């Protein structure tokens, strides 16, 4: 994909993979929708440590797990690198398939696997800040290192990278790619007198100046609401928040509003000001800043392991997490309004009841994991999927979620009848998409 300056249009080359014939087409606008998970991300230092050490087991990325996963884990000891949703899902699947043990390396201690309170059958150990640095025991053991401390995991049969993905924009000319690695916001004029508002950590942390941005929260400094600032005719369909399905659906409407002219394009100065204000608003949130900004993260990482921020049951931490989620959904509410999205959850200043329900659902999802107790009589089988479903309901109809048909570990099958009791009283299956179509219709016909 190239942009012809003389024509003011995009020149796109496509190749028929069967005939290898190349076709060139001209377009006024281009929407990149190839997904953020374009290439498996494999940490080079870890990969080199395993290969140079002669590791004899199976090594794979989470994207490569398939029909032979049973053979890779049943009756074996496995090591998972990464602590987010893929790590959680594969760990639970491995337990169901009869894995002997699972060791999880958590680099940052921020993923769901790290703060899960208990795992079924006591088969899982999570190692915070430990990463593989070598191989031992004739290629069957893996050395984990955390600073000057080391541990050895013996008889590891399978190593799985749950380390995420890199965005693949290779098909775009370099001038059409937004910056997706640091330095972020380096060209923006951040006020010298900016200070973080008071929060539960202010008294302990004090005023910490903004440092290097490790990851841009909610907004990319090269883009304005999905449009490349240097060439607004190319747009990017990418998730930004912790609720990717909702976020992507709203983003689709937001891009549509810009394509058909419902959302006017500001000047480059105004676009950057919008980005700056969104970025600084995000930096007011201690949870976000602790993840995405270097100075605040270093200070947070320096606290003791028994600090209240490591206890999700602490009322101060509960409030911070709620505020963090509230900010995300207020930003989403703003986009919903501007995109004329058929569902409204409030405004940027205040969520309505539907918006508050989204926040509560996400809180409940987190606590379904954190509240798992290894001392509980049901710890041998309970997972976050076995939580009380009555806290979740359709914001469209109020219909509550139904419980699983049995314990999650006992489910054997993938059909609806295998998973839930379809004869449950008063339960109706309705399509949210169908409901929206019934109430709303596009007022404009769009020709592509």
C-alpha positions, -999 to 999 in steps of 0.1 A, spaced: 0 0 0 15 33 -11 2 69 -13 7 87 -45 12 124 -36 4 136 -72 -29 118 -73 -37 122 -37 -48 86 -36 -37 52 -24 -21 27 -48 -27 -8 -36 -11 -39 -51 -26 -73 -46 -13 -107 -57 -34 -137 -66 -16 -165 -47 -26 -191 -72 -16 -174 -104 9 -149 -88 -6 -122 -110 -4 -87 -95 -33 -62 -97 -30 -25 -90 -60 -5 -77 -66 31 -67 -85 42 -36 -95 75 -19 -93 61 16 -77 31 33 -86 13 65 -60 -9 80 -78 -37 97 -52 -65 99 -54 -68 136 -30 -61 164 -20 -97 167 0 -99 134 32 -118 144 40 -140 174 63 -121 198 92 -143 210 116 -127 235 150 -130 218 171 -134 249 149 -163 262 148 -180 228 186 -178 225 190 -191 261 169 -222 254 184 -229 220 220 -223 229 216 -244 261 203 -273 240 168 -275 255 154 -309 244 117 -303 250 90 -288 228 90 -250 224 60 -232 209 41 -199 209 5 -199 222 -7 -193 187 7 -227 177 -12 -248 202 -37 -270 185 -50 -305 182 -18 -320 196 -18 -299 228 -29 -330 247 3 -347 237 24 -317 248 10 -316 283 -6 -348 295 14 -363 324 42 -337 318 58 -307 334 54 -275 314 67 -239 316 46 -210 305 63 -176 298 38 -148 304 9 -142 328 -20 -128 307 -51 -144 293 -34 -169 270 -13 -181 299 -44 -185 321 -64 -203 294 -37 -227 285 -29 -234 321 -65 -244 329 -67 -264 297 -35 -282 306 -49 -290 340 -80 -304 325 -59 -326 301 -39 -340 330 -7 -320 331 17 -329 360 27 -294 369 26 -259 353 52 -232 361 44 -197 350 70 -169 346 54 -135 353 77 -107 342 57 -77 355 32 -93 379 2 -75 362 -15 -103 343 -45 -123 354 -25 -154 360 -3 -136 385 -32 -124 408 -53 -156 405 -57 -167 441 -57 -205 436 -54 -231 408 -71 -265 407 -54 -295 421 -24 -274 434 -5 -280 401 5 -244 394 34 -222 406 37 -186 395 72 -170 396 72 -132 397 101 -115 379 118 -148 371 127 -154 335 145 -183 317 182 -177 313 197 -211 307 193 -249 304 206 -276 327 202 -313 335 213 -325 300 188 -303 282 157 -312 304 159 -285 330 154 -247 327 172 -221 348 151 -192 360 168 -160 372 156 -130 391 185 -106 396 210 -126 417 186 -154 426 181 -185 406 159 -216 406 160 -248 385 129 -264 370 136 -301 363 122 -323 336 104 -296 317 88 -312 286 72 -282 270 78 -244 270 50 -222 258 55 -185 250 24 -166 260 42 -134 252 18 -117 229 21 -104 194 37 -77 173 16 -57 149 22 -66 113 22 -35 91 47 -48 65 22 -43 37 21 -5 43 47 19 31 68 32 60 53 67 56 18 52 63 27 35 95 20 50 129 48 47 155 40 17 177 72 17 198 88 43 220 96 71 222 60 81 227 48 117 229 84 129 225 73 157 202 44 169 224 47 199 246 38 185 280 33 213 306 63 216 329 41 223 358 19 192 353 12 174 385 -7 143 393 -39 149 414 -39 134 449 -47 97 452 -43 69 477 -6 67 469 2 105 469 13 107 506 37 78 502 50 85 466 50 123 466 51 143 433 68 122 406 77 140 374 66 124 341 92 102 326 95 79 296 62 65 283 65 28 281 32 23 263 7 49 252 -26 46 271 -57 48 249 -42 71 223 -13 69 198 6 102 194 7 97 156 -30 92 152 -62 111 159 -91 87 168 -78 61 144 -66 84 116 -30 90 108 -23 127 115 2 130 87 -23 114 63 -58 113 77 -71 93 47 -56 62 62 -73 48 92 -64 21 117 -89 -4 132 -72 -13 164 -82 -21 200 -71 3 228 -87 -9 260 -92 -39 283 -125 -48 266 -114 -54 230 -147 -66 215 -167 -36 227 -138 -13 219 -135 -26 184 -172 -24 177 -172 12 188 -141 20 168 -158 6 137 -186 31 141 -161 59 149 -143 52 116 -175 50 98 -186 84 111 -154 99 98 -156 82 64 -192 96 58 -184 130 73 -204 128 105 -173 135 125 -153 164 110 -115 164 109 -99 190 131 -66 208 122 -33 190 130 -28 213 160 -63 205 173 -57 167 168 -25 168 188 -42 189 215 -69 163 218 -43 135 221 -24 154 247 -55 160 268 -64 124 266 -29 113 275 -26 136 305 -60 125 317 -48 89 316 -17 98 335 -39 111 364 -49 75 371 -23 57 393 -31 22 380 -25 33 344 5 54 352 20 26 371 18 4 340 27 29 313 51 55 327 86 47 337 92 69 368 59 60 385 63 23 377 98 23 392 84 38 424 56 14 426 79 -16 419 100 -6 449 73 -12 475 74 -43 496 55 -75 486 32 -70 516 22 -35 505 -16 -28 503 -14 -24 465 -8 -61 462 -40 -69 480 -70 -66 458 -93 -69 488 -79 -37 503 -106 -10 500 -80 15 487 -70 -9 459 -106 -17 451 -113 20 447 -83 26 424 -93 -3 402 -128 9 400 -116 44 390 -93 29 364 -122 10 348 -144 40 351 -119 61 331 -118 35 303 -156 34 299 -160 72 301 -135 74 272 -156 48 254 -188 66 262 -173 97 245 -166 77 214 -200 62 214 -216 96 215 -194 110 187 -199 79 165 -237 79 171 -234 43 183 -268 27 190 -259 20 226 -251 48 250 -234 43 284 -232 79 295 -208 107 288 -171 114 293 -180 131 326 -204 105 340 -215 70 332 -252 60 331 -265 28 347 -254 7 317 -219 22 319 -217 15 356 -228 -21 349 -198 -25 325 -175 -13 352 -191 -37 377 -188 -67 353 -151 -61 348 -145 -57 386 -164 -90 392 -143 -107 365 -111 -97 383 -124 -107 417 -136 -141 404 -99 -148 400 -84 -130 430 -109 -144 455 -101 -180 447 -87 -194 479 -63 -223 481 -75 -231 516 -111 -235 505 -126 -270 505 -134 -266 468 -99 -254 458 -92 -287 441 -117 -280 413 -128 -244 414 -118 -220 386 -128 -184 379 -153 -199 354 -171 -216 383 -180 -182 398 -215 -171 407 -230 -160 374 -258 -140 390 -236 -109 390 -236 -108 352 -266 -99 331 -276 -84 297 -275 -47 299 -301 -48 271 -327 -71 286 -316 -77 322 -315 -114 317 -290 -130 340 -262 -153 329 -269 -190 335 -245 -213 355 -224 -240 340 -239 -274 337 -213 -288 360 -179 -279 373 -158 -265 345 -131 -292 349 -159 -318 343 -172 -303 310 -164 -325 281 -177 -311 249 -182 -277 231 -219 -275 223 -243 -253 243 -259 -285 257 -225 -296 270 -218 -264 288 -250 -250 302 -284 -263 312 -305 -252 282 -337 -261 300 -331 -235 328 -363 -217 337 -371 -185 319 -338 -184 300 -341 -169 265 -314 -167 239 -316 -134 221 -292 -118 197 -280 -84 208 -272 -77 172 -307 -86 163 -321 -64 190 -301 -34 179 -311 -39 143 -347 -40 155 -345 -7 172 -320 12 150 -312 15 114 -285 33 95 -299 65 81 -274 67 53 -267 43 25 -229 39 20 -214 29 -13 -179 15 -12 
